[in-house]
Amino acid sequence: MNTPEWLKPGIYGALIGAIFVGMVGFTWGGWVTGSTANDRAMVMSRDDVVASMVPVCLDMARSDPTRADKLATIRAAST
């Protein structure tokens, strides 16, 4: 079986091109692996939950009838 002359350089070119595209994609293209994407999603969801719950917690703290007593206890303990 005779292979064409262009086959070997074509295969090398495709292989080098694939490696180059992979390197560029992961370096500058923003591609990430599944575990990195999962880690980032977990951090984003935790930050969003905290950001959404802060106003609720502050409102609940302001409306607490024993707020003054608790603040006095905290201030006394920190000194």
Buried (B, 14 or more C-beta within 10 A) or exposed (E): EEEEEEEEEEEEEEEEEEEEEEEEEEEEEEEEEEEEEEEEEEEEEEEEEEEEEEEEEEEEEEEEEEEEEEEEEEEEEEE
